[in-house]
């Protein structure tokens, strides 16, 4: 199981954040920062009232909770799309997927903020898996 060290993904130095906020769920949230964003999105949408992902990160092992968190991210998080001119160059994943000029792999690539080429290859391989599963 992969865990991230201090300061990676908003983890606090001198804590167990790297382990506590290790990758979980369908969307594979990583680090305190992403768990907090997911928590904020769920609150904004009025979903899963009373659940605190920072207190109970293992809740993401539940498929229904994980699906709600994933779709909240698709509805709320905005990604930069360089094909559009500012100020409208940030769109949600749902908006990007509705655009017929995009396919799943292209949209998934916008989510990849990893610098290492091997990480990109792994994400691309996972991205290719989804269309095959849902044909």
C-alpha positions as CSV (number, residue, x, y, z in Angstrom):
1,X,0.0,0.0,0.0
2,X,1.4,3.4,-1.0
3,X,1.6,6.2,1.6
4,X,2.9,9.7,1.1
5,X,5.3,11.6,3.3
6,X,5.0,14.9,5.1
7,X,3.9,17.8,2.9
8,X,2.9,15.6,0.0
9,X,-0.7,16.4,-0.9
10,X,-1.2,18.7,2.1
11,X,-0.2,16.2,4.7
12,X,0.9,17.8,7.9
13,X,4.5,17.2,9.1
14,X,5.1,15.1,12.1
15,X,1.7,13.3,11.8
16,X,0.5,10.0,10.4
17,X,-1.3,11.8,7.6
18,X,0.7,9.9,4.9
19,X,-0.9,6.7,6.1
20,X,-4.2,8.0,7.3
21,X,-4.9,9.7,3.9
22,X,-3.4,7.0,1.7
23,X,-5.1,6.3,-1.7
24,X,-8.7,5.0,-1.2
25,X,-11.9,4.9,-3.1
26,X,-12.9,4.7,-6.8
27,X,-11.3,8.0,-7.4
28,X,-8.2,7.2,-5.3
29,X,-8.1,10.3,-3.1
30,X,-4.6,10.9,-1.9
31,X,-3.5,13.1,1.0
32,X,-5.2,15.4,3.5
33,X,-5.8,18.1,0.8
34,X,-7.8,15.8,-1.5
35,X,-9.8,14.3,1.4
36,X,-10.6,17.9,2.6
37,X,-11.7,18.9,-0.9
38,X,-13.9,15.8,-1.1
39,X,-15.4,16.6,2.3
40,X,-16.1,20.2,1.2
41,X,-17.7,19.0,-2.1
42,X,-20.0,16.6,-0.2
43,X,-21.1,19.3,2.1
44,X,-21.8,21.7,-0.7
45,X,-24.0,19.1,-2.4
46,X,-25.7,18.1,0.8
47,X,-24.6,14.5,0.4
48,X,-23.6,12.1,3.2
49,X,-24.6,14.6,6.0
50,X,-22.7,13.8,9.2
51,X,-19.9,11.9,7.6
52,X,-16.4,13.4,8.1
53,X,-13.9,11.9,5.7
54,X,-11.0,13.5,7.6
55,X,-12.1,11.7,10.8
56,X,-13.2,8.5,9.0
57,X,-11.2,8.1,5.8
58,X,-11.9,4.3,5.7
59,X,-15.5,5.2,4.8
60,X,-14.2,5.4,1.2
61,X,-13.9,1.6,1.2
62,X,-17.7,1.5,1.1
63,X,-18.7,1.4,-2.6
64,X,-21.7,3.6,-2.2
65,X,-19.8,6.3,-0.3
66,X,-16.9,6.1,-2.8
67,X,-19.3,6.5,-5.7
68,X,-20.9,9.6,-4.2
69,X,-17.5,11.1,-3.5
70,X,-16.3,10.4,-7.1
71,X,-19.4,11.9,-8.7
72,X,-19.2,14.9,-6.4
73,X,-15.7,15.5,-7.7
74,X,-16.9,15.1,-11.3
75,X,-19.6,17.7,-10.7
76,X,-17.6,20.2,-8.6
77,X,-13.9,20.2,-9.3
78,X,-12.9,22.4,-12.2
79,X,-10.0,21.6,-14.5
80,X,-8.1,24.0,-16.7
81,X,-8.9,23.4,-20.4
82,X,-6.3,25.3,-22.5
83,X,-8.5,25.1,-25.6
84,X,-10.8,27.7,-24.0
85,X,-9.8,31.3,-23.4
86,X,-10.1,32.9,-20.0
87,X,-12.2,33.4,-17.9
88,X,-14.1,30.3,-19.1
89,X,-11.1,28.0,-19.3
90,X,-12.0,25.9,-16.2
91,X,-14.7,23.2,-16.6
92,X,-15.9,20.3,-14.5
93,X,-15.3,16.7,-15.6
94,X,-19.0,16.4,-16.4
95,X,-18.8,19.5,-18.7
96,X,-15.6,18.2,-20.3
97,X,-17.2,14.7,-20.9
98,X,-20.3,16.3,-22.4
99,X,-18.1,18.0,-25.0
100,X,-18.0,15.6,-28.0
101,X,-14.5,16.9,-28.8
102,X,-13.2,15.0,-25.8
103,X,-13.0,11.4,-25.0
104,X,-12.6,9.7,-21.6
105,X,-8.8,9.3,-21.9
106,X,-8.3,13.0,-22.9
107,X,-10.5,14.2,-20.0
108,X,-8.7,11.8,-17.6
109,X,-5.4,13.2,-18.7
110,X,-6.4,16.6,-17.4
111,X,-6.7,15.1,-14.0
112,X,-3.1,13.9,-14.1
113,X,-1.0,16.4,-12.2
114,X,1.9,13.9,-11.7
115,X,5.3,14.9,-13.0
116,X,6.8,11.4,-13.5
117,X,6.1,9.8,-17.0
118,X,5.6,6.4,-15.4
119,X,2.7,7.8,-13.4
120,X,1.1,9.2,-16.7
121,X,1.4,5.7,-18.3
122,X,-0.2,4.1,-15.3
123,X,-3.1,6.6,-15.3
124,X,-3.5,6.2,-19.1
125,X,-3.7,2.4,-18.7
126,X,-6.4,2.8,-16.0
127,X,-8.3,5.3,-18.2
128,X,-8.4,2.8,-21.0
129,X,-9.9,0.2,-18.7
130,X,-13.1,2.2,-18.0
131,X,-14.5,2.4,-21.5
132,X,-13.9,-1.4,-22.0
133,X,-15.8,-2.1,-18.7
134,X,-18.9,0.0,-19.6
135,X,-19.5,-0.8,-23.3
